[in-house]
Amino acid sequence: MARKKKELPIVEQIEILDVAAEGKAITRWNDKVIFVPFAAPGDIVDLQIYRQKKSFAEGRVLKIHKLSPLRQQPFCEHFTVCGGCKWQHLPYEEQLKFKQKQVLDNLTRIGKIHLPEITPILGSKKTTFYRNKLEFTFSNKKWLTFDEVKNNVSYDNMNALGFHIPGAFDKVLDIKKCWLQDDVSNQIRLAIKDFAIKHDYTFFDLKNQEGLLRNMIVRTSSTGEIMLIVAFYEDDKEKRESILFHIADLFPQITSLMYVINSKCNDTITDQEIIVFKGKDHMYEEMENLKFKIGPKSFYQTNSEQAYQLYKITREFAELTGKELVYDLYTGTGTIANFVSSESSKVIGIEYVPEAIEDAKINSQVNNISNTIFYAGDMKNILTLDFIKEHGKPDVIITDPPRAGMHEDVVNAILFAEPKRIVYVSCNPATQARDLQLLDGKYEVTKIQPVDMFPHTHHVENVVQLVLKK
């Protein structure tokens, strides 16, 4: 006999109290913290609890009895269904307050070290159309929203071109308009979808691993260039050329039109050959008097304008005079290394990804920079005591690690190197706080500057200056 499903509890007329990790709001019920997406502090709501643990629960809003005075009308029709822009219902000024609080809470609660006053967060001038890169997925089974299911909405065509649903990677939401990238991105995506449907092109079936069209990536740059990469699962030359010629004719402003045949089980194309169909195999970004070459596999900060502000703060915190030996850890494509090179004696960049290091070297060559040197490899294996003895103890270390923060071996190598200053750029204040605690024996935190790179999300960058204790 089948076990009867336990009824999900409903909590009526409860007030949302605050905003917490991952952009979710929180309230309290039965001595538990309840995490609630898409709610705002001050909302009075009915909640359905769908997951319970010992110390917390997760719920979804069933009904709003009273709207928070903080709320605003979301601008995107895909809000609450798409995985991005989860804070559209909050005014941007309020978002910045919550991000500032997130940085402070993490540094004090996890770091537990002496801190100076945190400088007010630097907001982004653009709060929509600020990204320079988006990836969309083709699917033959579009995701139906709860309202569509509830109202028994049916479609003759179930093809979708859009974003994966959070927590359900095999589900794709068909996107009509995305507010993250220049509108040319929407125009290109919709034109490709219309052509594909009109000519009976098959959209990818993830479950059965079949179909012609798989993914597409649009990159735009501050120089006005546009890169489009279309990923095909099947190698059908006639159909491939038909759609690419169509897009090339319709959008002559595309400067790099490329494709890839990806018949693997996963979507990543970093290990695939990307073929130029028309135009160049790269485009350029500009920052101050520097140019950065961007290929289809290159990493570059996705908010170009705000990246410039982030790097200016990093350079300012480094306090360079032109005489310093600088180590740039997790250098990526060498953006920061090249950006600070004119005010340094020498910059040594280290990065795990070999292709990124090749881009870093090219970016130095493009800008006639001769005082940079780059190494590829696992940071903890490259940045050893022998490496530091060979290349010299740095005067300044700039570190911009991934979300996981720095490996303990890397922290120990930094402590051995004893640079006068460390500039720690982080996309995760929680792991940054942990690393600052490890550095606290020798270093004092002297400056803290949060930077918002991603409006309408809970993500925040934070730049910290540390000075060697006397």
C-alpha positions in Angstrom: 0.0 0.0 0.0 1.4 3.4 -1.0 2.3 5.8 1.8 0.0 8.8 2.0 1.8 12.0 1.1 2.2 14.3 4.0 0.3 17.5 3.6 2.5 20.6 3.2 1.9 23.0 6.1 0.6 26.5 5.4 1.5 29.5 7.5 -1.0 32.3 7.3 -0.4 36.0 7.6 3.3 36.0 8.5 5.6 39.0 8.1 8.7 38.8 6.0 11.6 40.1 8.2 14.8 40.5 6.2 16.9 39.5 3.3 19.4 36.6 3.6 21.8 34.5 1.6 21.2 33.8 -2.0 18.8 36.7 -2.3 16.0 34.9 -0.5 13.9 36.7 2.1 13.5 35.3 5.6 10.9 35.1 8.4 10.6 33.0 11.6 8.0 30.3 12.4 8.1 27.6 15.2 11.6 28.7 16.2 12.8 28.1 12.6 14.2 30.5 10.0 12.1 30.2 6.8 13.8 31.1 3.5 11.4 32.5 1.0 12.2 33.6 -2.6 10.7 36.7 -4.3 9.4 38.2 -1.0 10.3 41.6 0.5 10.9 42.7 4.1 7.5 44.0 5.3 5.3 41.8 3.2 2.5 40.0 5.1 2.0 36.7 3.3 0.6 33.2 3.5 3.4 30.6 3.0 3.4 27.0 2.0 6.3 25.2 3.7 7.7 22.7 1.2 11.0 21.6 2.9 11.8 21.3 6.6 15.1 20.7 8.4 16.0 20.8 12.1 17.0 24.5 12.1 15.4 26.0 9.0 12.6 25.6 6.4 11.9 26.7 2.9 8.6 28.1 1.7 6.8 29.8 -1.2 4.4 32.6 -1.1 0.8 31.6 -1.8 -0.9 34.9 -1.1 0.2 38.5 -0.3 -2.1 40.2 2.2 -0.1 43.3 2.5 2.7 44.6 0.2 5.9 45.8 1.7 6.5 49.6 1.2 9.9 48.6 -0.2 8.3 46.9 -3.2 8.3 48.0 -6.8 6.8 46.6 -9.9 9.2 44.1 -11.6 10.0 45.0 -15.2 10.5 41.6 -16.7 7.6 39.3 -17.7 9.8 36.3 -16.8 10.3 37.4 -13.2 10.0 34.6 -10.6 10.3 31.9 -13.3 13.7 32.7 -14.8 16.7 32.1 -12.6 18.1 35.6 -12.9 17.3 39.1 -11.6 15.6 37.8 -8.4 15.5 41.3 -6.8 13.6 43.1 -9.5 10.8 43.7 -7.0 13.2 45.8 -4.8 14.3 49.4 -5.7 17.9 49.5 -6.7 18.8 51.7 -3.7 17.4 49.0 -1.3 19.3 46.3 -3.2 22.5 48.2 -2.5 21.7 48.5 1.2 21.2 44.7 1.4 24.4 44.0 -0.4 26.3 46.4 1.9 24.8 44.5 4.9 25.7 41.2 3.3 29.4 42.2 3.1 29.4 43.6 6.7 27.7 40.5 8.1 30.1 38.1 6.4 33.2 39.9 7.4 32.2 40.4 11.0 30.4 37.0 11.6 32.9 34.8 9.8 36.1 36.9 9.8 35.8 38.0 13.4 38.7 40.4 12.9 39.2 44.1 13.5 37.7 46.0 10.5 37.8 49.7 9.5 34.5 51.4 8.5 33.2 49.9 5.2 33.0 52.4 2.4 29.5 52.7 0.9 28.9 50.3 -1.9 29.6 51.5 -5.5 26.5 50.9 -7.5 26.3 50.3 -11.2 25.2 53.2 -13.5 23.5 50.7 -15.7 20.9 48.4 -13.9 19.6 46.8 -17.1 21.3 45.8 -20.4 24.7 45.7 -18.5 26.0 42.3 -19.4 28.4 41.6 -22.4 27.7 37.9 -22.6 24.7 35.6 -22.5 24.2 32.0 -23.3 20.9 30.5 -24.4 19.8 26.9 -24.8 17.6 25.3 -27.4 15.1 22.7 -26.1 12.2 20.7 -27.7 10.3 20.7 -24.4 9.7 24.2 -23.2 9.1 24.8 -19.5 5.4 25.6 -18.7 4.9 28.0 -15.8 2.6 27.1 -12.9 0.0 29.4 -14.3 0.1 27.8 -17.7 -0.2 24.3 -16.2 -3.0 25.5 -13.9 -4.9 26.9 -16.8 -4.3 23.9 -19.1 -2.5 26.1 -21.7 -1.2 24.0 -24.6 1.1 24.9 -27.5 1.3 23.4 -31.0 5.1 24.0 -30.9 7.0 23.2 -27.7 10.4 24.4 -28.9 12.1 26.9 -26.6 15.2 29.1 -26.8 16.1 30.6 -23.4 17.5 29.9 -20.0 17.6 26.8 -17.8 15.2 26.7 -14.9 17.0 26.9 -11.5 17.3 23.4 -10.0 16.1 21.7 -13.2 18.9 21.8 -15.7 16.9 19.8 -18.2 14.1 22.4 -18.3 14.3 25.5 -20.5 12.2 28.6 -20.2 11.4 30.2 -23.5 12.6 33.9 -23.2 10.7 36.6 -25.1 12.8 39.5 -23.9 15.9 39.5 -21.6 16.8 42.8 -19.9 20.4 41.8 -19.2 22.2 42.5 -22.6 21.9 45.0 -25.4 18.6 44.5 -27.2 20.5 43.3 -30.3 20.9 40.0 -28.3 17.1 39.6 -28.1 16.8 40.4 -31.9 19.4 37.8 -32.9 17.9 35.1 -30.6 14.3 35.6 -31.8 15.4 35.7 -35.4 17.3 32.4 -35.0 14.3 30.8 -33.3 11.8 32.0 -35.9 14.0 30.7 -38.8 14.5 27.4 -37.1 10.8 26.8 -36.4 9.8 28.0 -39.9 12.2 25.5 -41.5 11.5 22.6 -39.1 14.9 22.5 -37.5 15.1 20.2 -34.5 15.7 21.7 -31.1 17.9 19.7 -28.7 16.3 16.9 -26.7 18.5 16.6 -23.6 17.0 13.4 -22.4 17.5 11.5 -25.7 20.6 13.4 -26.7 19.3 14.3 -30.2 18.5 17.4 -32.3 20.3 19.9 -34.5 20.4 23.1 -32.5 21.9 23.1 -29.0 23.1 26.4 -27.7 24.0 30.0 -28.7 26.3 32.6 -27.1 26.1 36.3 -27.8 29.0 38.5 -26.8 28.9 42.3 -27.2 31.7 44.7 -26.5 32.2 48.4 -25.6 33.8 48.8 -29.0 30.5 48.0 -30.7 31.5 44.6 -31.9 29.2 41.5 -31.7 30.2 37.9 -31.5 27.8 35.0 -32.1 28.6 31.4 -31.5 26.0 28.8 -32.4 26.4 25.2 -31.1 25.0 22.4 -33.2 24.6 18.9 -31.8 24.3 17.3 -35.3 26.6 17.9 -38.1 24.3 18.9 -41.0 26.2 21.2 -43.3 23.2 22.3 -45.5 21.0 23.3 -42.6 23.9 24.8 -40.6 24.9 27.0 -43.5 21.3 28.0 -44.3 20.7 29.4 -40.8 24.1 31.0 -40.5 23.9 32.8 -43.9 20.4 34.0 -42.9 21.7 35.5 -39.7 24.7 37.0 -41.4 22.5 38.7 -43.9 20.0 39.9 -41.3 22.6 41.2 -38.9 25.6 42.6 -40.8 26.8 44.2 -37.5 27.9 40.8 -36.3 31.7 41.0 -36.5 32.4 37.4 -35.4 30.0 34.7 -36.5 31.2 31.2 -35.4 29.9 27.7 -34.8 30.8 24.5 -33.1 29.7 20.9 -33.4 29.2 19.7 -29.9 28.0 16.1 -29.7 29.2 15.5 -26.1 26.9 14.9 -23.2 27.6 18.4 -21.7 27.3 21.9 -23.1 30.8 23.2 -22.4 32.7 24.2 -25.6 36.0 25.0 -24.0 37.4 21.7 -25.2 35.8 22.0 -28.7 37.0 23.4 -32.0 35.1 26.7 -32.7 35.0 27.5 -36.4 34.7 30.9 -38.0 31.9 31.1 -40.4 32.2 34.9 -41.2 34.3 37.7 -39.8 37.0 37.4 -37.2 37.7 34.9 -34.5 37.9 37.6 -31.8 36.7 41.0 -30.8 38.1 43.7 -28.5 37.2 45.4 -25.2 38.7 48.7 -24.3 39.5 50.0 -20.9 41.3 53.4 -20.5 44.1 53.2 -23.1 44.2 49.4 -23.2 42.7 46.9 -25.6 41.7 43.3 -24.5 41.4 40.6 -27.1 38.3 38.4 -26.5 38.0 35.1 -28.2 35.0 32.7 -28.0 36.5 30.9 -25.0 37.9 33.9 -23.2 36.9 35.0 -19.8 36.1 38.7 -19.3 34.1 40.4 -16.6 30.5 40.4 -17.8 29.7 44.0 -16.8 32.3 45.9 -18.7 31.6 49.4 -17.4 31.5 48.3 -13.7 34.6 46.1 -14.2 36.5 49.3 -15.1 35.4 50.8 -11.7 36.4 47.6 -9.9 39.9 47.6 -11.5 40.4 51.3 -10.7 39.6 50.6 -7.0 42.0 47.6 -7.1 44.8 49.7 -8.6 44.1 52.5 -6.1 44.3 50.1 -3.1 47.6 48.7 -4.5 49.2 52.2 -4.0 51.7 51.6 -6.8 54.6 54.0 -7.4 56.1 52.3 -10.5 58.8 50.5 -8.4 56.9 47.5 -7.1 57.0 43.8 -8.0 53.4 42.7 -8.2 52.0 39.2 -8.1 48.5 39.0 -9.7 47.0 35.7 -8.4 44.1 34.1 -10.4 45.0 36.5 -13.2 42.5 35.0 -15.7 43.2 36.7 -19.0 45.6 39.1 -17.4 43.1 42.0 -17.2 44.2 43.3 -13.8 47.9 42.5 -14.5 47.9 44.5 -17.7 45.8 47.2 -16.1 48.3 47.9 -13.3 51.5 47.2 -15.4 52.2 50.9 -16.2 52.4 51.7 -12.5 54.6 48.7 -11.6 58.1 47.6 -12.1 57.0 44.0 -13.0 53.8 42.0 -12.8 53.7 38.2 -12.5 50.3 36.7 -13.3 49.3 33.1 -12.3 46.2 31.3 -13.5 44.9 27.7 -13.6 43.5 27.8 -17.2 46.3 27.6 -19.9 44.1 29.2 -22.6 43.5 32.2 -20.3 47.2 32.6 -19.8 47.7 32.6 -23.6 45.1 35.4 -23.8 46.9 37.3 -21.1 50.2 37.1 -23.0 48.4 38.3 -26.2 46.8 41.2 -24.3 50.2 42.3 -23.2 51.5 42.1 -26.8 48.5 44.0 -28.2 49.2 46.8 -25.7 53.0 46.8 -26.1 53.4 45.8 -22.4 56.8 44.3 -21.7 56.9 44.1 -17.9 54.4 41.2 -17.5 55.1 37.5 -17.2 52.4 34.8 -16.9 52.4 31.2 -15.5 49.7 28.5 -16.0 49.0 25.9 -13.4 47.2 25.1 -10.1 47.8 28.1 -7.8 48.9 26.1 -4.8 51.4 24.2 -7.0 52.8 27.3 -8.8 52.9 29.7 -5.9 55.4 27.8 -3.8 58.2 29.0 -1.5 60.7 28.1 -4.2 58.8 30.1 -6.8 58.8 33.2 -4.5 62.6 32.7 -3.8 63.2 32.5 -7.6 61.2 35.4 -8.7 61.6 37.6 -5.6 59.3 38.6 -2.8 56.5 40.8 -4.1 55.9 44.3 -2.8 52.2 43.9 -3.6 49.9 40.9 -4.1 46.6 41.2 -5.9 44.4 38.2 -5.6 41.0 37.6 -7.2 40.2 34.0 -6.5 37.0 32.0 -7.5 34.0 31.8 -5.2 35.6 29.1 -3.1 38.4 31.5 -2.1 42.0 30.7 -1.6 43.5 27.3 -0.8 45.2 27.2 2.6 48.6 26.5 0.9 48.2 29.7 -1.1 47.4 31.7 2.0 50.6 30.2 3.6 52.7 31.2 0.6 51.4 34.7 0.8 52.3 34.9 4.5 55.8 33.6 3.6 56.1 36.3 0.9 55.1 39.1 3.3 54.2 41.7 0.7 53.7 45.2 2.1 50.1 45.2 0.8 47.5 42.7 -0.4 44.5 43.7 -2.4 41.9 41.0 -2.2 39.1 41.1 -4.8 36.3 38.7 -4.1 33.0 37.7 -5.6 32.1 35.8 -2.3 32.5 37.8 0.9 31.9 34.7 3.0 35.0 32.9 1.7 36.9 36.2 1.6 36.1 36.6 5.4 37.5 33.1 6.1 40.7 34.0 4.2 41.1 37.3 6.0 40.9 35.5 9.3 43.8 33.3 8.1 45.8 36.4 7.1 45.0 38.3 10.4 48.2 37.2 12.2 50.4 39.3 9.9 48.0 41.7 8.2 45.6 44.4 9.1 42.5 45.2 7.0 42.7 48.9 6.2 40.2 49.5 3.4 37.0 47.8 2.3 35.0 48.7 -0.8 32.0 46.7 -2.0 31.2 47.0 -5.7 27.9 45.9 -7.3 28.6 44.2 -10.6 25.2 42.5 -11.0 22.1 44.6 -10.3 18.9 42.8 -9.4 20.8 39.8 -8.0 22.2 39.1 -4.6 25.8 38.9 -5.9 28.3 41.4 -4.7 32.1 42.0 -5.3 34.2 43.2 -2.4 37.7 44.8 -2.5 39.8 44.7 0.6 43.2 46.3 1.3 45.5 44.6 3.8 48.7 46.1 5.1 51.6 44.2 6.8 51.6 44.8 10.5 54.6 46.5 12.0 
